[in-house]
Amino acid sequence: MGEGLSKELLLAVYGCCRQAERSVDFALGSAKQWQGLRDYYDEAKRSAVRRVVRDLREKGAPSAAKLTRERLERAEIVSLVPWLVRWLGNRGRTTWRFSGEQVAFLHGTLERFQETLECGAPPGAAELIELRMDLHACETLIEQRLVGVADLETARGIEHFCQAPHLRTVSLQELVRAAA
């Protein structure tokens, strides 16, 4: 049995994951970069992440589920529906089903990011790389489901730490507010 997640919640989850993944990528360089990332995630951004984590928990993310990134990716490859079929099927759609394990993976990954932000000392590079890869797996999971959804393109343009100033972006708060 799967969980039905709304387009608005999925876009907020996607935005959180993408922003975090891009930001962690830039913070991998040094302890100074890590502190810059922590400063970038001011209270408004942290609050938005907490809200998305809470919304996923309320959707029934089972805390005991231990879906690994490797198993998640393998399952998605096996279940690929041709792109055109998904694109056509997503027209006008407002809810997508995810397994309890998948919801738990999305929730657990964002919760781990949230906890990592709260740490004073920068985590090790291996830990940050693992976190970044899990965040990217979350993005991919949502991208594969929301093929053809125009709002996903907007969410891909989420602001992030150390981004080029000329990029047109959307804020995390805007995406989370839309999900409320």
C-alpha positions as a Python dict, from the first residue, in 0.01 Angstrom:
ca = {
    (1, 'M'): (0, 0, 0),
    (2, 'G'): (139, 340, -92),
    (3, 'E'): (109, 690, 37),
    (4, 'G'): (-58, 956, -177),
    (5, 'L'): (154, 1272, -180),
    (6, 'S'): (23, 1597, -326),
    (7, 'K'): (201, 1783, -601),
    (8, 'E'): (257, 2076, -365),
    (9, 'L'): (419, 1858, -98),
    (10, 'L'): (632, 1677, -355),
    (11, 'L'): (754, 2008, -498),
    (12, 'A'): (841, 2129, -146),
    (13, 'V'): (1027, 1802, -73),
    (14, 'Y'): (1203, 1826, -409),
    (15, 'G'): (1299, 2189, -343),
    (16, 'C'): (1439, 2105, 1),
    (17, 'C'): (1638, 1813, -136),
    (18, 'R'): (1770, 2003, -437),
    (19, 'Q'): (1866, 2309, -235),
    (20, 'A'): (2037, 2094, 27),
    (21, 'E'): (2214, 1876, -232),
    (22, 'R'): (2350, 2175, -426),
    (23, 'S'): (2446, 2356, -104),
    (24, 'V'): (2624, 2053, 47),
    (25, 'D'): (2814, 2012, -280),
    (26, 'F'): (2958, 2362, -241),
    (27, 'A'): (3023, 2315, 131),
    (28, 'L'): (3241, 2009, 76),
    (29, 'G'): (3543, 2229, 10),
    (30, 'S'): (3639, 2333, 362),
    (31, 'A'): (3530, 2403, 718),
    (32, 'K'): (3491, 2768, 618),
    (33, 'Q'): (3249, 2666, 342),
    (34, 'W'): (3057, 2451, 592),
    (35, 'Q'): (3016, 2749, 823),
    (36, 'G'): (2898, 2954, 525),
    (37, 'L'): (2634, 2689, 452),
    (38, 'R'): (2519, 2693, 815),
    (39, 'D'): (2491, 3073, 799),
    (40, 'Y'): (2304, 3049, 469),
    (41, 'Y'): (2042, 2828, 633),
    (42, 'D'): (1897, 3103, 847),
    (43, 'E'): (1597, 3044, 1073),
    (44, 'A'): (1346, 3093, 788),
    (45, 'K'): (1513, 2824, 573),
    (46, 'R'): (1556, 2586, 868),
    (47, 'S'): (1192, 2637, 958),
    (48, 'A'): (1089, 2551, 601),
    (49, 'V'): (1294, 2229, 615),
    (50, 'R'): (1143, 2140, 954),
    (51, 'R'): (795, 2194, 812),
    (52, 'V'): (857, 1960, 518),
    (53, 'V'): (1007, 1696, 751),
    (54, 'R'): (699, 1726, 973),
    (55, 'D'): (462, 1701, 675),
    (56, 'L'): (635, 1382, 557),
    (57, 'R'): (620, 1236, 909),
    (58, 'E'): (246, 1314, 920),
    (59, 'K'): (207, 1121, 595),
    (60, 'G'): (308, 815, 789),
    (61, 'A'): (677, 778, 712),
    (62, 'P'): (760, 454, 898),
    (63, 'S'): (1062, 521, 1115),
    (64, 'A'): (1166, 156, 1113),
    (65, 'A'): (1190, 133, 733),
    (66, 'K'): (1551, 106, 620),
    (67, 'L'): (1548, 158, 247),
    (68, 'T'): (1899, 221, 122),
    (69, 'R'): (1983, 449, -168),
    (70, 'E'): (2109, 149, -365),
    (71, 'R'): (1783, -44, -316),
    (72, 'L'): (1579, 266, -397),
    (73, 'E'): (1767, 324, -721),
    (74, 'R'): (1747, -45, -819),
    (75, 'A'): (1372, -52, -756),
    (76, 'E'): (1317, 261, -965),
    (77, 'I'): (1516, 123, -1260),
    (78, 'V'): (1315, -200, -1256),
    (79, 'S'): (982, -14, -1241),
    (80, 'L'): (1052, 239, -1516),
    (81, 'V'): (744, 318, -1716),
    (82, 'P'): (823, 471, -2054),
    (83, 'W'): (870, 845, -2031),
    (84, 'L'): (588, 928, -2273),
    (85, 'V'): (337, 719, -2077),
    (86, 'R'): (430, 901, -1755),
    (87, 'W'): (422, 1239, -1926),
    (88, 'L'): (73, 1173, -2061),
    (89, 'G'): (-49, 1022, -1735),
    (90, 'N'): (70, 1321, -1532),
    (91, 'R'): (-145, 1574, -1718),
    (92, 'G'): (-378, 1725, -1462),
    (93, 'R'): (-267, 1484, -1193),
    (94, 'T'): (-250, 1620, -835),
    (95, 'T'): (-139, 1317, -628),
    (96, 'W'): (127, 1048, -670),
    (97, 'R'): (166, 723, -478),
    (98, 'F'): (491, 631, -305),
    (99, 'S'): (561, 321, -98),
    (100, 'G'): (595, 363, 277),
    (101, 'E'): (966, 284, 243),
    (102, 'Q'): (1009, 557, -18),
    (103, 'V'): (831, 813, 200),
    (104, 'A'): (1052, 702, 491),
    (105, 'F'): (1363, 746, 274),
    (106, 'L'): (1257, 1100, 175),
    (107, 'H'): (1176, 1182, 538),
    (108, 'G'): (1490, 1022, 682),
    (109, 'T'): (1720, 1194, 434),
    (110, 'L'): (1578, 1540, 503),
    (111, 'E'): (1575, 1473, 876),
    (112, 'R'): (1943, 1372, 858),
    (113, 'F'): (2021, 1694, 668),
    (114, 'Q'): (1835, 1893, 932),
    (115, 'E'): (2032, 1722, 1212),
    (116, 'T'): (2359, 1774, 1025),
    (117, 'L'): (2288, 2147, 1003),
    (118, 'E'): (2241, 2162, 1380),
    (119, 'C'): (2588, 2017, 1447),
    (120, 'G'): (2846, 2276, 1539),
    (121, 'A'): (3146, 2100, 1392),
    (122, 'P'): (3158, 2021, 1022),
    (123, 'P'): (3092, 1655, 946),
    (124, 'G'): (3352, 1448, 767),
    (125, 'A'): (3372, 1457, 389),
    (126, 'A'): (3254, 1095, 356),
    (127, 'E'): (2943, 1170, 562),
    (128, 'L'): (2864, 1479, 353),
    (129, 'I'): (2916, 1288, 30),
    (130, 'E'): (2677, 1013, 147),
    (131, 'L'): (2421, 1275, 247),
    (132, 'R'): (2455, 1453, -86),
    (133, 'M'): (2409, 1126, -276),
    (134, 'D'): (2097, 1043, -72),
    (135, 'L'): (1957, 1391, -137),
    (136, 'H'): (2020, 1342, -509),
    (137, 'A'): (1845, 1003, -497),
    (138, 'C'): (1541, 1178, -344),
    (139, 'E'): (1545, 1434, -626),
    (140, 'T'): (1566, 1158, -887),
    (141, 'L'): (1280, 962, -729),
    (142, 'I'): (1052, 1266, -750),
    (143, 'E'): (1172, 1368, -1098),
    (144, 'Q'): (1091, 1021, -1232),
    (145, 'R'): (735, 1045, -1101),
    (146, 'L'): (662, 1406, -1199),
    (147, 'V'): (770, 1381, -1564),
    (148, 'G'): (608, 1661, -1762),
    (149, 'V'): (489, 1858, -1458),
    (150, 'A'): (574, 2220, -1542),
    (151, 'D'): (610, 2325, -1178),
    (152, 'L'): (900, 2082, -1140),
    (153, 'E'): (1105, 2303, -1373),
    (154, 'T'): (1039, 2597, -1141),
    (155, 'A'): (1145, 2390, -839),
    (156, 'R'): (1469, 2289, -1018),
    (157, 'G'): (1562, 2656, -1008),
    (158, 'I'): (1568, 2663, -627),
    (159, 'E'): (1815, 2903, -471),
    (160, 'H'): (2115, 2747, -297),
    (161, 'F'): (2436, 2825, -116),
    (162, 'C'): (2713, 2966, -337),
    (163, 'Q'): (2497, 2988, -649),
    (164, 'A'): (2589, 3205, -942),
    (165, 'P'): (2428, 3548, -895),
    (166, 'H'): (2288, 3564, -1250),
    (167, 'L'): (2060, 3260, -1205),
    (168, 'R'): (1684, 3310, -1181),
    (169, 'T'): (1570, 3128, -871),
    (170, 'V'): (1272, 3045, -652),
    (171, 'S'): (1299, 3045, -274),
    (172, 'L'): (1244, 2744, -52),
    (173, 'Q'): (993, 2944, 149),
    (174, 'E'): (783, 3001, -167),
    (175, 'L'): (771, 2628, -243),
    (176, 'V'): (689, 2532, 116),
    (177, 'R'): (425, 2805, 144),
    (178, 'A'): (256, 2666, -168),
    (179, 'A'): (243, 2323, -4),
    (180, 'A'): (67, 2456, 307),
}
